[in-house]
Amino acid sequence: MNRTRVVVVGAGIIGAACARELAVAGFDVLVLDRSGAAAATTSHGEGNVLVSDKGPGPELELAQLSRRLWPEVLADLAGRTPSPHKPHELERPSEPDSPDAVEWDPKGGIVVATTAEGAEALLPFAAAQRAAGVRAETMDDDALTAAEPFLTERRTAAVYYPDDAQVQPAGAATALLADALRAGARLRTGHEVLGAVTRGGRLTGVRTADGPVEADVFVNAAGPWSGEVARRLGVPLDIRPRRGEVLVTTPLPPTVFHKVYDADYVGAVGSGAGDLQTSAVVESTRAGSILLGSSRRRVGFDDRLRPEVLSAVAAKALKLFPHLAGVHVMRAYGGFRPYVPDHLPVIGADPRLAGLWHATGHEGAGIGLSVGTGRLLRELLTGSATAIDTSPFRVDRPAVLGGPLDAPGTAEEGP
């Protein structure tokens, strides 16, 4: 059994997925978090498991890997073997049961264009995705009305993605972490990483207020705070917080049956602009509430909810579903996503400091990409062949590196 000591910094869904993969593989895993499990970014998302919003390239490959793995992981959690996918239809595919807290829902997604320009962009985008192995079906007006009867009549094109799914994000992270603990991992909350302990150019420990924590390998999975954690360890990364907000309606009768979003959502995801961007993203939850998104803006770690942002989100959602105009909103929430300038995650060893690895930078896609990220990390750590090419996610790429190596927070000990 591999008893390499691994400290995973961050108990969100990325850290939980990494901890589970490593613990099940026999690593001696300790998860550290400065607050609580799934208490930050993970609990402030929508739970998306998407392929629909990603064009051909490395992130789509990671999304496809993760989408294949999710049913397998959930079957493992539930103690049963997954059943094979059925042919794609506008019906929800038969998939394995999962722990109730996960709320796995392979509902499928529908991307809708509401302008001629939107249709001109959406249809070629979907065609390129199909060439990359994504199931993307153009819908005629009758099929769209049957699938989403309350959708606006002002639509110019629509594409159905049967492999889009949803989970309850905090529940999914908790289930992954619980499985890691069952496999022997340990969890310490309230432990903030303050600096590094190094010997001979290798990271051998991290300093916390309760003293040093030693290990053979350290995985920085701290989400939007990964850049600061890396800086404290002496190897800065250009990972910044990007804020998003979501509105939650009171429970309703069945109204929205898939994840439905406007075609301009894809452009917002891939944009690097720091000012406010909104696009319509509408979906139901198992409890009957409707989630209305989405927004993106770079405001540092300013966590104030802005009425003008929430108003813009609501206005975009109503363009897709005018029927929601009289519905009550019972709450709103916002969170920070780990933004990388080239929009690709950071997965792998840090060449500047032996013993340090990163699994971060997924921005708003971390829920969906988590299980694939955990699998790649385990394969890289064990020297196994990786399921997909990981070189696009390497740490030493220009979009990620930045700042001096001798940043504050490093404590050097003797050999």
BELUR-V651064 format. One record per residue. N is the residue number from 1. RES is the residue in one small letter. SS is DSSP state (A for helix, B for strand, O for the rest). PHI is phi in whole degrees, 0 to 359 (* if undefined). D_LAST is the distance of its C-alpha to the last C-alpha in whole Angstrom. Layout:
n res ss phi d_last
N RES SS PHI D_LAST
N RES SS PHI D_LAST
This chain:
n res ss phi d_last
1 m O * 28
2 n O 283 25
3 r O 249 23
4 t O 304 20
5 r B 277 19
6 v B 235 20
7 v B 254 21
8 v B 261 24
9 v B 266 24
10 g O 122 28
11 a O 249 31
12 g O 280 34
13 i A 290 35
14 i A 292 33
15 g A 299 30
16 a A 295 32
17 a A 294 33
18 c A 294 30
19 a A 299 29
20 r A 296 32
21 e A 302 31
22 l A 288 28
23 a A 295 29
24 v A 297 32
25 a O 280 30
26 g O 103 28
27 f O 290 25
28 d B 270 24
29 v B 249 24
30 l B 236 24
31 v B 257 26
32 l B 249 25
33 d B 216 28
34 r O 287 29
35 s O 235 32
36 g O 230 34
37 a O 295 34
38 a O 55 37
39 a O 267 37
40 a O 245 37
41 t A 305 38
42 t A 302 39
43 s A 278 41
44 h A 242 43
45 g O 244 44
46 e O 259 47
47 g O 86 45
48 n B 286 46
49 v B 236 45
50 l O 240 47
51 v O 245 48
52 s O 294 51
53 d O 262 49
54 k O 238 47
55 g O 282 48
56 p O 306 47
57 g O 148 43
58 p A 299 40
59 e A 293 40
60 l A 296 43
61 e A 299 42
62 l A 293 39
63 a A 295 42
64 q A 294 44
65 l A 300 41
66 s A 297 41
67 r A 295 44
68 r A 291 45
69 l A 281 42
70 w A 307 43
71 p A 299 46
72 e A 295 44
73 v A 296 41
74 l A 294 44
75 a A 295 46
76 d A 299 43
77 l A 297 42
78 a A 272 46
79 g O 77 46
80 r O 217 48
81 t O 271 48
82 p O 291 49
83 s O 272 53
84 p O 292 53
85 h O 295 54
86 k O 269 58
87 p O 305 59
88 h O 286 59
89 e O 215 62
90 l O 278 62
91 e O 241 61
92 r O 288 58
93 p O 293 57
94 s O 283 56
95 e O 223 53
96 p O 293 51
97 d O 295 51
98 s O 217 48
99 p O 307 47
100 d A 306 49
101 a A 296 47
102 v A 288 46
103 e O 54 49
104 w O 299 49
105 d B 220 52
106 p O 280 52
107 k O 287 55
108 g O 83 55
109 g B 236 55
110 i B 232 58
111 v B 257 57
112 v B 240 60
113 a B 263 61
114 t O 246 64
115 t O 224 65
116 a A 297 66
117 e A 295 63
118 g A 297 61
119 a A 294 63
120 e A 295 62
121 a A 273 58
122 l A 293 58
123 l A 294 60
124 p A 295 58
125 f A 299 55
126 a A 295 56
127 a A 297 57
128 a A 295 54
129 q A 296 52
130 r A 301 54
131 a A 296 54
132 a O 266 50
133 g O 97 51
134 v O 274 51
135 r O 280 55
136 a O 221 56
137 e B 247 60
138 t B 292 63
139 m O 252 65
140 d O 275 68
141 d A 294 70
142 d A 295 71
143 a A 296 68
144 l A 293 66
145 t A 296 69
146 a A 294 69
147 a A 283 65
148 e O 223 65
149 p O 295 68
150 f O 262 67
151 l O 289 66
152 t O 306 67
153 e O 279 70
154 r O 272 69
155 r O 223 67
156 t O 245 67
157 a B 192 64
158 a B 207 62
159 v B 229 60
160 y B 259 59
161 y B 242 55
162 p O 295 55
163 d O 267 52
164 d O 292 51
165 a B 216 50
166 q B 214 49
167 v O 229 47
168 q O 277 46
169 p A 299 43
170 a A 293 41
171 g A 295 43
172 a A 294 42
173 a A 297 38
174 t A 296 39
175 a A 294 40
176 l A 296 37
177 l A 293 34
178 a A 298 37
179 d A 292 36
180 a A 298 33
181 l A 295 33
182 r A 297 35
183 a O 276 33
184 g O 112 30
185 a O 292 28
186 r B 236 28
187 l B 232 29
188 r B 235 28
189 t B 262 30
190 g O 71 30
191 h O 241 26
192 e O 268 25
193 v O 284 22
194 l O 254 21
195 g B 182 18
196 a B 248 15
197 v B 243 11
198 t B 235 9
199 r B 223 5
200 g O 58 6
201 g O 80 9
202 r B 243 10
203 l B 284 12
204 t B 245 11
205 g B 194 13
206 v B 238 16
207 r B 271 17
208 t B 231 21
209 a O 297 23
210 d O 264 23
211 g B 110 19
212 p B 286 16
213 v B 238 17
214 e B 259 14
215 a O 193 15
216 d O 271 15
217 v B 222 17
218 f B 236 19
219 v B 245 22
220 n B 275 24
221 a O 236 27
222 a O 268 28
223 g A 58 32
224 p A 299 33
225 w A 267 30
226 s A 298 27
227 g A 297 28
228 e A 290 27
229 v A 300 24
230 a A 299 22
231 r A 298 23
232 r A 295 21
233 l O 270 18
234 g O 93 18
235 v O 225 20
236 p O 300 24
237 l B 235 27
238 d O 273 30
239 i B 239 32
240 r B 238 34
241 p B 283 37
242 r B 231 40
243 r B 268 42
244 g B 222 45
245 e B 234 48
246 v B 223 50
247 l B 258 54
248 v B 234 55
249 t B 276 58
250 t O 295 60
251 p O 301 61
252 l O 232 63
253 p O 299 65
254 p O 309 64
255 t O 228 64
256 v O 236 61
257 f O 250 60
258 h O 223 58
259 k B 280 55
260 v B 239 57
261 y B 214 56
262 d B 288 57
263 a O 300 56
264 d A 285 55
265 y A 299 52
266 v A 299 50
267 g A 294 51
268 a A 294 49
269 v A 299 46
270 g A 273 45
271 s O 281 46
272 g O 256 43
273 a O 295 46
274 g O 268 45
275 d O 280 48
276 l O 296 50
277 q B 230 51
278 t B 230 53
279 s B 208 54
280 a B 277 56
281 v B 224 54
282 v B 227 56
283 e B 201 55
284 s B 265 56
285 t O 246 54
286 r O 299 55
287 a O 281 56
288 g O 101 59
289 s O 290 57
290 i B 251 57
291 l B 267 54
292 l B 243 55
293 g B 225 52
294 s B 222 51
295 s B 229 49
296 r B 217 46
297 r B 199 45
298 r O 256 42
299 v O 226 42
300 g O 64 39
301 f O 256 38
302 d O 289 42
303 d O 259 43
304 r O 285 47
305 l O 284 49
306 r O 253 52
307 p A 303 55
308 e A 293 56
309 v A 289 53
310 l A 297 54
311 s A 295 58
312 a A 294 57
313 v A 298 55
314 a A 297 59
315 a A 298 61
316 k A 294 59
317 a A 296 59
318 l A 293 63
319 k A 293 64
320 l A 276 63
321 f O 231 64
322 p A 302 67
323 h A 299 68
324 l A 276 65
325 a A 302 66
326 g A 263 68
327 v O 277 65
328 h O 277 63
329 v B 266 59
330 m B 264 58
331 r B 195 54
332 a B 221 52
333 y B 214 48
334 g B 218 45
335 g B 204 42
336 f B 252 39
337 r B 243 38
338 p B 280 35
339 y B 267 36
340 v B 242 35
341 p O 304 37
342 d O 263 38
343 h O 63 39
344 l O 237 36
345 p O 297 34
346 v B 245 30
347 i B 223 29
348 g B 141 25
349 a B 283 22
350 d O 272 21
351 p O 292 20
352 r O 274 18
353 l O 212 15
354 a B 302 14
355 g O 94 15
356 l B 255 18
357 w B 234 21
358 h B 231 25
359 a B 216 28
360 t B 199 30
361 g O 81 33
362 h O 273 36
363 e B 47 38
364 g O 274 41
365 a O 256 41
366 g A 298 38
367 i A 299 40
368 g A 294 42
369 l A 271 38
370 s A 297 36
371 v A 291 37
372 g A 292 36
373 t A 297 33
374 g A 300 32
375 r A 295 33
376 l A 297 32
377 l A 299 28
378 r A 297 28
379 e A 296 30
380 l A 293 27
381 l A 294 24
382 t A 268 26
383 g O 74 27
384 s O 279 30
385 a O 296 33
386 t O 271 34
387 a O 297 37
388 i O 222 37
389 d O 293 36
390 t O 263 33
391 s A 299 32
392 p A 296 34
393 f A 261 32
394 r O 300 29
395 v O 287 26
396 d O 272 27
397 r O 249 30
398 p O 303 32
399 a O 290 33
400 v O 254 30
401 l B 285 28
402 g O 175 28
403 g O 88 26
404 p O 286 24
405 l O 292 20
406 d O 267 19
407 a O 294 21
408 p O 296 21
409 g O 109 19
410 t B 258 15
411 a B 247 13
412 e B 262 9
413 e O 247 7
414 g O 287 4
415 p O 292 0
